[in-house]
Amino acid sequence: MKKTVFLAADICHSAATKVVEGDIMVNNPSELMIIIPALPAGTYQLEVTTQYSMGKQWLKEPRTSVFEKTLTVK
């Protein structure tokens, strides 16, 4: 199952940093572990986009989930 992970730079999503596939360490349906890339100071939201569904069929359209907790880089 392939996921695309972004770290959005602020609430307005003015910029986003894509996490490269090699930095996704664990990619299970209920668990995702990534190495966070070097980021400038600021507050970030983690967004995960996937087309995976519970069956063998992929979703027609990708869906994005935004995690409630934010990441603050000082």
mmCIF file of the N, C-alpha and C atoms, coordinates in Angstrom:
data_MODEL
# 
_entry.id   MODEL 
# 
loop_
_atom_site.group_PDB 
_atom_site.id 
_atom_site.type_symbol 
_atom_site.label_atom_id 
_atom_site.label_alt_id 
_atom_site.label_comp_id 
_atom_site.label_asym_id 
_atom_site.label_entity_id 
_atom_site.label_seq_id 
_atom_site.pdbx_PDB_ins_code 
_atom_site.Cartn_x 
_atom_site.Cartn_y 
_atom_site.Cartn_z 
_atom_site.occupancy 
_atom_site.B_iso_or_equiv 
_atom_site.pdbx_formal_charge 
_atom_site.auth_seq_id 
_atom_site.auth_comp_id 
_atom_site.auth_asym_id 
_atom_site.auth_atom_id 
_atom_site.pdbx_PDB_model_num 
ATOM 1   N N  . MET A 1 1  ? 0.854   -1.154 0.000  1.00 0.00 ? 1  MET A N  1 
ATOM 2   C CA . MET A 1 1  ? 0.000   0.000  0.000  1.00 0.00 ? 1  MET A CA 1 
ATOM 3   C C  . MET A 1 1  ? 0.901   1.216  0.000  1.00 0.00 ? 1  MET A C  1 
ATOM 4   N N  . LYS A 1 2  ? 0.683   2.118  -0.906 1.00 0.00 ? 2  LYS A N  1 
ATOM 5   C CA . LYS A 1 2  ? 1.533   3.292  -1.048 1.00 0.00 ? 2  LYS A CA 1 
ATOM 6   C C  . LYS A 1 2  ? 0.850   4.511  -0.463 1.00 0.00 ? 2  LYS A C  1 
ATOM 7   N N  . LYS A 1 3  ? 1.601   5.271  0.317  1.00 0.00 ? 3  LYS A N  1 
ATOM 8   C CA . LYS A 1 3  ? 1.103   6.511  0.878  1.00 0.00 ? 3  LYS A CA 1 
ATOM 9   C C  . LYS A 1 3  ? 2.031   7.631  0.442  1.00 0.00 ? 3  LYS A C  1 
ATOM 10  N N  . THR A 1 4  ? 1.481   8.823  0.304  1.00 0.00 ? 4  THR A N  1 
ATOM 11  C CA . THR A 1 4  ? 2.280   10.013 0.078  1.00 0.00 ? 4  THR A CA 1 
ATOM 12  C C  . THR A 1 4  ? 2.139   10.862 1.318  1.00 0.00 ? 4  THR A C  1 
ATOM 13  N N  . VAL A 1 5  ? 3.255   11.274 1.896  1.00 0.00 ? 5  VAL A N  1 
ATOM 14  C CA . VAL A 1 5  ? 3.242   12.013 3.154  1.00 0.00 ? 5  VAL A CA 1 
ATOM 15  C C  . VAL A 1 5  ? 3.774   13.409 2.897  1.00 0.00 ? 5  VAL A C  1 
ATOM 16  N N  . PHE A 1 6  ? 3.030   14.405 3.375  1.00 0.00 ? 6  PHE A N  1 
ATOM 17  C CA . PHE A 1 6  ? 3.440   15.798 3.263  1.00 0.00 ? 6  PHE A CA 1 
ATOM 18  C C  . PHE A 1 6  ? 3.457   16.421 4.643  1.00 0.00 ? 6  PHE A C  1 
ATOM 19  N N  . LEU A 1 7  ? 4.364   17.359 4.851  1.00 0.00 ? 7  LEU A N  1 
ATOM 20  C CA . LEU A 1 7  ? 4.358   18.200 6.031  1.00 0.00 ? 7  LEU A CA 1 
ATOM 21  C C  . LEU A 1 7  ? 3.995   19.598 5.552  1.00 0.00 ? 7  LEU A C  1 
ATOM 22  N N  . ALA A 1 8  ? 2.767   20.020 5.814  1.00 0.00 ? 8  ALA A N  1 
ATOM 23  C CA . ALA A 1 8  ? 2.288   21.326 5.362  1.00 0.00 ? 8  ALA A CA 1 
ATOM 24  C C  . ALA A 1 8  ? 2.842   22.404 6.283  1.00 0.00 ? 8  ALA A C  1 
ATOM 25  N N  . ALA A 1 9  ? 3.321   23.498 5.693  1.00 0.00 ? 9  ALA A N  1 
ATOM 26  C CA . ALA A 1 9  ? 4.063   24.502 6.442  1.00 0.00 ? 9  ALA A CA 1 
ATOM 27  C C  . ALA A 1 9  ? 3.220   25.304 7.417  1.00 0.00 ? 9  ALA A C  1 
ATOM 28  N N  . ASP A 1 10 ? 1.959   25.475 7.182  1.00 0.00 ? 10 ASP A N  1 
ATOM 29  C CA . ASP A 1 10 ? 1.122   26.215 8.118  1.00 0.00 ? 10 ASP A CA 1 
ATOM 30  C C  . ASP A 1 10 ? -0.332  25.880 7.849  1.00 0.00 ? 10 ASP A C  1 
ATOM 31  N N  . ILE A 1 11 ? -1.205  26.479 8.613  1.00 0.00 ? 11 ILE A N  1 
ATOM 32  C CA . ILE A 1 11 ? -2.635  26.192 8.484  1.00 0.00 ? 11 ILE A CA 1 
ATOM 33  C C  . ILE A 1 11 ? -3.123  26.519 7.067  1.00 0.00 ? 11 ILE A C  1 
ATOM 34  N N  . CYS A 1 12 ? -2.533  27.537 6.445  1.00 0.00 ? 12 CYS A N  1 
ATOM 35  C CA . CYS A 1 12 ? -2.954  27.953 5.098  1.00 0.00 ? 12 CYS A CA 1 
ATOM 36  C C  . CYS A 1 12 ? -2.408  27.035 4.017  1.00 0.00 ? 12 CYS A C  1 
ATOM 37  N N  . HIS A 1 13 ? -1.539  26.107 4.370  1.00 0.00 ? 13 HIS A N  1 
ATOM 38  C CA . HIS A 1 13 ? -0.931  25.180 3.415  1.00 0.00 ? 13 HIS A CA 1 
ATOM 39  C C  . HIS A 1 13 ? -0.217  25.930 2.289  1.00 0.00 ? 13 HIS A C  1 
ATOM 40  N N  . SER A 1 14 ? 0.483   27.023 2.655  1.00 0.00 ? 14 SER A N  1 
ATOM 41  C CA . SER A 1 14 ? 1.163   27.822 1.633  1.00 0.00 ? 14 SER A CA 1 
ATOM 42  C C  . SER A 1 14 ? 2.325   27.063 0.998  1.00 0.00 ? 14 SER A C  1 
ATOM 43  N N  . ALA A 1 15 ? 2.888   26.122 1.706  1.00 0.00 ? 15 ALA A N  1 
ATOM 44  C CA . ALA A 1 15 ? 3.972   25.314 1.163  1.00 0.00 ? 15 ALA A CA 1 
ATOM 45  C C  . ALA A 1 15 ? 3.915   23.953 1.839  1.00 0.00 ? 15 ALA A C  1 
ATOM 46  N N  . ALA A 1 16 ? 4.399   22.948 1.145  1.00 0.00 ? 16 ALA A N  1 
ATOM 47  C CA . ALA A 1 16 ? 4.411   21.607 1.730  1.00 0.00 ? 16 ALA A CA 1 
ATOM 48  C C  . ALA A 1 16 ? 5.719   20.929 1.361  1.00 0.00 ? 16 ALA A C  1 
ATOM 49  N N  . THR A 1 17 ? 6.205   20.109 2.267  1.00 0.00 ? 17 THR A N  1 
ATOM 50  C CA . THR A 1 17 ? 7.415   19.332 2.040  1.00 0.00 ? 17 THR A CA 1 
ATOM 51  C C  . THR A 1 17 ? 7.012   17.872 1.918  1.00 0.00 ? 17 THR A C  1 
ATOM 52  N N  . LYS A 1 18 ? 7.330   17.270 0.787  1.00 0.00 ? 18 LYS A N  1 
ATOM 53  C CA . LYS A 1 18 ? 6.999   15.865 0.587  1.00 0.00 ? 18 LYS A CA 1 
ATOM 54  C C  . LYS A 1 18 ? 8.063   15.006 1.258  1.00 0.00 ? 18 LYS A C  1 
ATOM 55  N N  . VAL A 1 19 ? 7.639   14.000 1.984  1.00 0.00 ? 19 VAL A N  1 
ATOM 56  C CA . VAL A 1 19 ? 8.554   13.036 2.590  1.00 0.00 ? 19 VAL A CA 1 
ATOM 57  C C  . VAL A 1 19 ? 8.891   12.012 1.517  1.00 0.00 ? 19 VAL A C  1 
ATOM 58  N N  . VAL A 1 20 ? 10.178  11.850 1.225  1.00 0.00 ? 20 VAL A N  1 
ATOM 59  C CA . VAL A 1 20 ? 10.571  10.907 0.170  1.00 0.00 ? 20 VAL A CA 1 
ATOM 60  C C  . VAL A 1 20 ? 10.266  9.475  0.605  1.00 0.00 ? 20 VAL A C  1 
ATOM 61  N N  . GLU A 1 21 ? 10.018  8.623  -0.360 1.00 0.00 ? 21 GLU A N  1 
ATOM 62  C CA . GLU A 1 21 ? 9.596   7.247  -0.079 1.00 0.00 ? 21 GLU A CA 1 
ATOM 63  C C  . GLU A 1 21 ? 10.588  6.505  0.816  1.00 0.00 ? 21 GLU A C  1 
ATOM 64  N N  . GLY A 1 22 ? 11.885  6.766  0.657  1.00 0.00 ? 22 GLY A N  1 
ATOM 65  C CA . GLY A 1 22 ? 12.899  6.101  1.469  1.00 0.00 ? 22 GLY A CA 1 
ATOM 66  C C  . GLY A 1 22 ? 12.862  6.487  2.933  1.00 0.00 ? 22 GLY A C  1 
ATOM 67  N N  . ASP A 1 23 ? 12.190  7.602  3.260  1.00 0.00 ? 23 ASP A N  1 
ATOM 68  C CA . ASP A 1 23 ? 12.064  8.045  4.650  1.00 0.00 ? 23 ASP A CA 1 
ATOM 69  C C  . ASP A 1 23 ? 10.783  7.561  5.315  1.00 0.00 ? 23 ASP A C  1 
ATOM 70  N N  . ILE A 1 24 ? 10.006  6.734  4.625  1.00 0.00 ? 24 ILE A N  1 
ATOM 71  C CA . ILE A 1 24 ? 8.832   6.098  5.226  1.00 0.00 ? 24 ILE A CA 1 
ATOM 72  C C  . ILE A 1 24 ? 9.306   4.751  5.742  1.00 0.00 ? 24 ILE A C  1 
ATOM 73  N N  . MET A 1 25 ? 9.492   4.648  7.053  1.00 0.00 ? 25 MET A N  1 
ATOM 74  C CA . MET A 1 25 ? 10.097  3.467  7.656  1.00 0.00 ? 25 MET A CA 1 
ATOM 75  C C  . MET A 1 25 ? 9.096   2.340  7.877  1.00 0.00 ? 25 MET A C  1 
ATOM 76  N N  . VAL A 1 26 ? 7.902   2.655  8.348  1.00 0.00 ? 26 VAL A N  1 
ATOM 77  C CA . VAL A 1 26 ? 6.838   1.669  8.566  1.00 0.00 ? 26 VAL A CA 1 
ATOM 78  C C  . VAL A 1 26 ? 5.605   2.184  7.840  1.00 0.00 ? 26 VAL A C  1 
ATOM 79  N N  . ASN A 1 27 ? 4.990   1.327  7.029  1.00 0.00 ? 27 ASN A N  1 
ATOM 80  C CA . ASN A 1 27 ? 3.832   1.721  6.238  1.00 0.00 ? 27 ASN A CA 1 
ATOM 81  C C  . ASN A 1 27 ? 2.796   0.602  6.302  1.00 0.00 ? 27 ASN A C  1 
ATOM 82  N N  . ASN A 1 28 ? 2.085   0.546  7.420  1.00 0.00 ? 28 ASN A N  1 
ATOM 83  C CA . ASN A 1 28 ? 1.037   -0.449 7.640  1.00 0.00 ? 28 ASN A CA 1 
ATOM 84  C C  . ASN A 1 28 ? -0.308  0.262  7.692  1.00 0.00 ? 28 ASN A C  1 
ATOM 85  N N  . PRO A 1 29 ? -1.419  -0.458 7.500  1.00 0.00 ? 29 PRO A N  1 
ATOM 86  C CA . PRO A 1 29 ? -2.728  0.195  7.528  1.00 0.00 ? 29 PRO A CA 1 
ATOM 87  C C  . PRO A 1 29 ? -2.993  1.012  8.801  1.00 0.00 ? 29 PRO A C  1 
ATOM 88  N N  . SER A 1 30 ? -2.530  0.546  9.947  1.00 0.00 ? 30 SER A N  1 
ATOM 89  C CA . SER A 1 30 ? -2.810  1.266  11.196 1.00 0.00 ? 30 SER A CA 1 
ATOM 90  C C  . SER A 1 30 ? -1.563  1.903  11.801 1.00 0.00 ? 30 SER A C  1 
ATOM 91  N N  . GLU A 1 31 ? -0.466  1.916  11.067 1.00 0.00 ? 31 GLU A N  1 
ATOM 92  C CA . GLU A 1 31 ? 0.779   2.457  11.627 1.00 0.00 ? 31 GLU A CA 1 
ATOM 93  C C  . GLU A 1 31 ? 1.618   3.062  10.501 1.00 0.00 ? 31 GLU A C  1 
ATOM 94  N N  . LEU A 1 32 ? 2.113   4.272  10.766 1.00 0.00 ? 32 LEU A N  1 
ATOM 95  C CA . LEU A 1 32 ? 2.970   4.959  9.815  1.00 0.00 ? 32 LEU A CA 1 
ATOM 96  C C  . LEU A 1 32 ? 4.110   5.594  10.592 1.00 0.00 ? 32 LEU A C  1 
ATOM 97  N N  . MET A 1 33 ? 5.354   5.274  10.216 1.00 0.00 ? 33 MET A N  1 
ATOM 98  C CA . MET A 1 33 ? 6.516   5.858  10.868 1.00 0.00 ? 33 MET A CA 1 
ATOM 99  C C  . MET A 1 33 ? 7.403   6.467  9.783  1.00 0.00 ? 33 MET A C  1 
ATOM 100 N N  . ILE A 1 34 ? 7.712   7.756  9.957  1.00 0.00 ? 34 ILE A N  1 
ATOM 101 C CA . ILE A 1 34 ? 8.532   8.445  8.958  1.00 0.00 ? 34 ILE A CA 1 
ATOM 102 C C  . ILE A 1 34 ? 9.725   9.106  9.630  1.00 0.00 ? 34 ILE A C  1 
ATOM 103 N N  . ILE A 1 35 ? 10.749  9.365  8.827  1.00 0.00 ? 35 ILE A N  1 
ATOM 104 C CA . ILE A 1 35 ? 11.856  10.217 9.251  1.00 0.00 ? 35 ILE A CA 1 
ATOM 105 C C  . ILE A 1 35 ? 11.498  11.615 8.762  1.00 0.00 ? 35 ILE A C  1 
ATOM 106 N N  . ILE A 1 36 ? 11.425  12.552 9.677  1.00 0.00 ? 36 ILE A N  1 
ATOM 107 C CA . ILE A 1 36 ? 11.051  13.916 9.318  1.00 0.00 ? 36 ILE A CA 1 
ATOM 108 C C  . ILE A 1 36 ? 12.266  14.604 8.697  1.00 0.00 ? 36 ILE A C  1 
ATOM 109 N N  . PRO A 1 37 ? 12.099  15.177 7.503  1.00 0.00 ? 37 PRO A N  1 
ATOM 110 C CA . PRO A 1 37 ? 13.228  15.845 6.853  1.00 0.00 ? 37 PRO A CA 1 
ATOM 111 C C  . PRO A 1 37 ? 13.594  17.143 7.576  1.00 0.00 ? 37 PRO A C  1 
ATOM 112 N N  . ALA A 1 38 ? 14.756  17.679 7.254  1.00 0.00 ? 38 ALA A N  1 
ATOM 113 C CA . ALA A 1 38 ? 15.160  18.971 7.817  1.00 0.00 ? 38 ALA A CA 1 
ATOM 114 C C  . ALA A 1 38 ? 14.145  20.022 7.372  1.00 0.00 ? 38 ALA A C  1 
ATOM 115 N N  . LEU A 1 39 ? 13.623  20.763 8.329  1.00 0.00 ? 39 LEU A N  1 
ATOM 116 C CA . LEU A 1 39 ? 12.593  21.764 8.052  1.00 0.00 ? 39 LEU A CA 1 
ATOM 117 C C  . LEU A 1 39 ? 12.977  23.093 8.680  1.00 0.00 ? 39 LEU A C  1 
ATOM 118 N N  . PRO A 1 40 ? 12.621  24.203 8.049  1.00 0.00 ? 40 PRO A N  1 
ATOM 119 C CA . PRO A 1 40 ? 12.839  25.491 8.689  1.00 0.00 ? 40 PRO A CA 1 
ATOM 120 C C  . PRO A 1 40 ? 11.911  25.644 9.898  1.00 0.00 ? 40 PRO A C  1 
ATOM 121 N N  . ALA A 1 41 ? 12.270  26.554 10.798 1.00 0.00 ? 41 ALA A N  1 
ATOM 122 C CA . ALA A 1 41 ? 11.450  26.795 11.992 1.00 0.00 ? 41 ALA A CA 1 
ATOM 123 C C  . ALA A 1 41 ? 10.019  27.112 11.583 1.00 0.00 ? 41 ALA A C  1 
ATOM 124 N N  . GLY A 1 42 ? 9.086   26.585 12.350 1.00 0.00 ? 42 GLY A N  1 
ATOM 125 C CA . GLY A 1 42 ? 7.675   26.827 12.079 1.00 0.00 ? 42 GLY A CA 1 
ATOM 126 C C  . GLY A 1 42 ? 6.808   25.712 12.631 1.00 0.00 ? 42 GLY A C  1 
ATOM 127 N N  . THR A 1 43 ? 5.521   25.826 12.362 1.00 0.00 ? 43 THR A N  1 
ATOM 128 C CA . THR A 1 43 ? 4.543   24.837 12.805 1.00 0.00 ? 43 THR A CA 1 
ATOM 129 C C  . THR A 1 43 ? 4.038   24.087 11.574 1.00 0.00 ? 43 THR A C  1 
ATOM 130 N N  . TYR A 1 44 ? 3.964   22.772 11.685 1.00 0.00 ? 44 TYR A N  1 
ATOM 131 C CA . TYR A 1 44 ? 3.611   21.927 10.548 1.00 0.00 ? 44 TYR A CA 1 
ATOM 132 C C  . TYR A 1 44 ? 2.474   20.990 10.907 1.00 0.00 ? 44 TYR A C  1 
ATOM 133 N N  . GLN A 1 45 ? 1.696   20.611 9.883  1.00 0.00 ? 45 GLN A N  1 
ATOM 134 C CA . GLN A 1 45 ? 0.676   19.580 10.021 1.00 0.00 ? 45 GLN A CA 1 
ATOM 135 C C  . GLN A 1 45 ? 1.078   18.419 9.133  1.00 0.00 ? 45 GLN A C  1 
ATOM 136 N N  . LEU A 1 46 ? 0.853   17.218 9.615  1.00 0.00 ? 46 LEU A N  1 
ATOM 137 C CA . LEU A 1 46 ? 1.161   16.017 8.845  1.00 0.00 ? 46 LEU A CA 1 
ATOM 138 C C  . LEU A 1 46 ? -0.067  15.626 8.037  1.00 0.00 ? 46 LEU A C  1 
ATOM 139 N N  . GLU A 1 47 ? 0.116   15.498 6.718  1.00 0.00 ? 47 GLU A N  1 
ATOM 140 C CA . GLU A 1 47 ? -0.954  15.075 5.826  1.00 0.00 ? 47 GLU A CA 1 
ATOM 141 C C  . GLU A 1 47 ? -0.526  13.782 5.140  1.00 0.00 ? 47 GLU A C  1 
ATOM 142 N N  . VAL A 1 48 ? -1.410  12.806 5.130  1.00 0.00 ? 48 VAL A N  1 
ATOM 143 C CA . VAL A 1 48 ? -1.135  11.530 4.480  1.00 0.00 ? 48 VAL A CA 1 
ATOM 144 C C  . VAL A 1 48 ? -2.182  11.328 3.388  1.00 0.00 ? 48 VAL A C  1 
ATOM 145 N N  . THR A 1 49 ? -1.721  11.077 2.168  1.00 0.00 ? 49 THR A N  1 
ATOM 146 C CA . THR A 1 49 ? -2.611  10.844 1.038  1.00 0.00 ? 49 THR A CA 1 
ATOM 147 C C  . THR A 1 49 ? -2.434  9.407  0.560  1.00 0.00 ? 49 THR A C  1 
ATOM 148 N N  . THR A 1 50 ? -3.546  8.718  0.349  1.00 0.00 ? 50 THR A N  1 
ATOM 149 C CA . THR A 1 50 ? -3.502  7.327  -0.087 1.00 0.00 ? 50 THR A CA 1 
ATOM 150 C C  . THR A 1 50 ? -4.692  7.001  -0.977 1.00 0.00 ? 50 THR A C  1 
ATOM 151 N N  . GLN A 1 51 ? -4.560  5.965  -1.762 1.00 0.00 ? 51 GLN A N  1 
ATOM 152 C CA . GLN A 1 51 ? -5.680  5.431  -2.543 1.00 0.00 ? 51 GLN A CA 1 
ATOM 153 C C  . GLN A 1 51 ? -6.016  4.018  -2.078 1.00 0.00 ? 51 GLN A C  1 
ATOM 154 N N  . TYR A 1 52 ? -5.431  3.586  -0.984 1.00 0.00 ? 52 TYR A N  1 
ATOM 155 C CA . TYR A 1 52 ? -5.654  2.242  -0.469 1.00 0.00 ? 52 TYR A CA 1 
ATOM 156 C C  . TYR A 1 52 ? -7.043  2.115  0.138  1.00 0.00 ? 52 TYR A C  1 
ATOM 157 N N  . SER A 1 53 ? -7.647  0.969  -0.041 1.00 0.00 ? 53 SER A N  1 
ATOM 158 C CA . SER A 1 53 ? -8.907  0.646  0.633  1.00 0.00 ? 53 SER A CA 1 
ATOM 159 C C  . SER A 1 53 ? -8.749  -0.714 1.289  1.00 0.00 ? 53 SER A C  1 
ATOM 160 N N  . MET A 1 54 ? -9.738  -1.150 2.008  1.00 0.00 ? 54 MET A N  1 
ATOM 161 C CA . MET A 1 54 ? -9.642  -2.400 2.754  1.00 0.00 ? 54 MET A CA 1 
ATOM 162 C C  . MET A 1 54 ? -9.597  -3.625 1.836  1.00 0.00 ? 54 MET A C  1 
ATOM 163 N N  . GLY A 1 55 ? -10.182 -3.543 0.676  1.00 0.00 ? 55 GLY A N  1 
ATOM 164 C CA . GLY A 1 55 ? -10.185 -4.681 -0.241 1.00 0.00 ? 55 GLY A CA 1 
ATOM 165 C C  . GLY A 1 55 ? -8.987  -4.645 -1.172 1.00 0.00 ? 55 GLY A C  1 
ATOM 166 N N  . LYS A 1 56 ? -9.071  -5.409 -2.231 1.00 0.00 ? 56 LYS A N  1 
ATOM 167 C CA . LYS A 1 56 ? -7.979  -5.451 -3.203 1.00 0.00 ? 56 LYS A CA 1 
ATOM 168 C C  . LYS A 1 56 ? -8.072  -4.310 -4.210 1.00 0.00 ? 56 LYS A C  1 
ATOM 169 N N  . GLN A 1 57 ? -9.216  -3.648 -4.262 1.00 0.00 ? 57 GLN A N  1 
ATOM 170 C CA . GLN A 1 57 ? -9.417  -2.535 -5.184 1.00 0.00 ? 57 GLN A CA 1 
ATOM 171 C C  . GLN A 1 57 ? -8.863  -1.244 -4.580 1.00 0.00 ? 57 GLN A C  1 
ATOM 172 N N  . TRP A 1 58 ? -8.272  -0.407 -5.436 1.00 0.00 ? 58 TRP A N  1 
ATOM 173 C CA . TRP A 1 58 ? -7.821  0.916  -5.006 1.00 0.00 ? 58 TRP A CA 1 
ATOM 174 C C  . TRP A 1 58 ? -9.008  1.875  -5.096 1.00 0.00 ? 58 TRP A C  1 
ATOM 175 N N  . LEU A 1 59 ? -8.998  2.910  -4.276 1.00 0.00 ? 59 LEU A N  1 
ATOM 176 C CA . LEU A 1 59 ? -10.023 3.938  -4.381 1.00 0.00 ? 59 LEU A CA 1 
ATOM 177 C C  . LEU A 1 59 ? -9.865  4.661  -5.714 1.00 0.00 ? 59 LEU A C  1 
ATOM 178 N N  . LYS A 1 60 ? -10.967 5.161  -6.270 1.00 0.00 ? 60 LYS A N  1 
ATOM 179 C CA . LYS A 1 60 ? -10.898 5.883  -7.538 1.00 0.00 ? 60 LYS A CA 1 
ATOM 180 C C  . LYS A 1 60 ? -10.159 7.202  -7.371 1.00 0.00 ? 60 LYS A C  1 
ATOM 181 N N  . GLU A 1 61 ? -10.374 7.848  -6.260 1.00 0.00 ? 61 GLU A N  1 
ATOM 182 C CA . GLU A 1 61 ? -9.742  9.140  -5.979 1.00 0.00 ? 61 GLU A CA 1 
ATOM 183 C C  . GLU A 1 61 ? -8.910  9.024  -4.704 1.00 0.00 ? 61 GLU A C  1 
ATOM 184 N N  . PRO A 1 62 ? -7.735  9.655  -4.666 1.00 0.00 ? 62 PRO A N  1 
ATOM 185 C CA . PRO A 1 62 ? -6.950  9.635  -3.422 1.00 0.00 ? 62 PRO A CA 1 
ATOM 186 C C  . PRO A 1 62 ? -7.679  10.392 -2.312 1.00 0.00 ? 62 PRO A C  1 
ATOM 187 N N  . ARG A 1 63 ? -7.430  9.982  -1.091 1.00 0.00 ? 63 ARG A N  1 
ATOM 188 C CA . ARG A 1 63 ? -7.999  10.707 0.055  1.00 0.00 ? 63 ARG A CA 1 
ATOM 189 C C  . ARG A 1 63 ? -6.835  11.151 0.944  1.00 0.00 ? 63 ARG A C  1 
ATOM 190 N N  . THR A 1 64 ? -7.044  12.273 1.602  1.00 0.00 ? 64 THR A N  1 
ATOM 191 C CA . THR A 1 64 ? -6.011  12.860 2.449  1.00 0.00 ? 64 THR A CA 1 
ATOM 192 C C  . THR A 1 64 ? -6.524  12.948 3.874  1.00 0.00 ? 64 THR A C  1 
ATOM 193 N N  . SER A 1 65 ? -5.700  12.525 4.818  1.00 0.00 ? 65 SER A N  1 
ATOM 194 C CA . SER A 1 65 ? -5.999  12.665 6.246  1.00 0.00 ? 65 SER A CA 1 
ATOM 195 C C  . SER A 1 65 ? -4.998  13.636 6.839  1.00 0.00 ? 65 SER A C  1 
ATOM 196 N N  . VAL A 1 66 ? -5.489  14.516 7.709  1.00 0.00 ? 66 VAL A N  1 
ATOM 197 C CA . VAL A 1 66 ? -4.636  15.477 8.390  1.00 0.00 ? 66 VAL A CA 1 
ATOM 198 C C  . VAL A 1 66 ? -4.625  15.109 9.869  1.00 0.00 ? 66 VAL A C  1 
ATOM 199 N N  . PHE A 1 67 ? -3.436  14.902 10.417 1.00 0.00 ? 67 PHE A N  1 
ATOM 200 C CA . PHE A 1 67 ? -3.326  14.544 11.821 1.00 0.00 ? 67 PHE A CA 1 
ATOM 201 C C  . PHE A 1 67 ? -3.640  15.750 12.696 1.00 0.00 ? 67 PHE A C  1 
ATOM 202 N N  . GLU A 1 68 ? -4.285  15.511 13.839 1.00 0.00 ? 68 GLU A N  1 
ATOM 203 C CA . GLU A 1 68 ? -4.713  16.588 14.729 1.00 0.00 ? 68 GLU A CA 1 
ATOM 204 C C  . GLU A 1 68 ? -3.531  17.297 15.386 1.00 0.00 ? 68 GLU A C  1 
ATOM 205 N N  . LYS A 1 69 ? -2.513  16.573 15.766 1.00 0.00 ? 69 LYS A N  1 
ATOM 206 C CA . LYS A 1 69 ? -1.368  17.164 16.455 1.00 0.00 ? 69 LYS A CA 1 
ATOM 207 C C  . LYS A 1 69 ? -0.457  17.855 15.455 1.00 0.00 ? 69 LYS A C  1 
ATOM 208 N N  . THR A 1 70 ? 0.152   18.942 15.899 1.00 0.00 ? 70 THR A N  1 
ATOM 209 C CA . THR A 1 70 ? 1.064   19.677 15.037 1.00 0.00 ? 70 THR A CA 1 
ATOM 210 C C  . THR A 1 70 ? 2.507   19.410 15.440 1.00 0.00 ? 70 THR A C  1 
ATOM 211 N N  . LEU A 1 71 ? 3.396   19.668 14.518 1.00 0.00 ? 71 LEU A N  1 
ATOM 212 C CA . LEU A 1 71 ? 4.834   19.534 14.747 1.00 0.00 ? 71 LEU A CA 1 
ATOM 213 C C  . LEU A 1 71 ? 5.410   20.940 14.770 1.00 0.00 ? 71 LEU A C  1 
ATOM 214 N N  . THR A 1 72 ? 6.133   21.282 15.833 1.00 0.00 ? 72 THR A N  1 
ATOM 215 C CA . THR A 1 72 ? 6.766   22.593 15.931 1.00 0.00 ? 72 THR A CA 1 
ATOM 216 C C  . THR A 1 72 ? 8.270   22.424 15.830 1.00 0.00 ? 72 THR A C  1 
ATOM 217 N N  . VAL A 1 73 ? 8.871   23.137 14.884 1.00 0.00 ? 73 VAL A N  1 
ATOM 218 C CA . VAL A 1 73 ? 10.319  23.126 14.691 1.00 0.00 ? 73 VAL A CA 1 
ATOM 219 C C  . VAL A 1 73 ? 10.828  24.476 15.156 1.00 0.00 ? 73 VAL A C  1 
ATOM 220 N N  . LYS A 1 74 ? 11.827  24.442 16.060 1.00 0.00 ? 74 LYS A N  1 
ATOM 221 C CA . LYS A 1 74 ? 12.381  25.699 16.573 1.00 0.00 ? 74 LYS A CA 1 
ATOM 222 C C  . LYS A 1 74 ? 13.727  25.973 15.965 1.00 0.00 ? 74 LYS A C  1 
# 
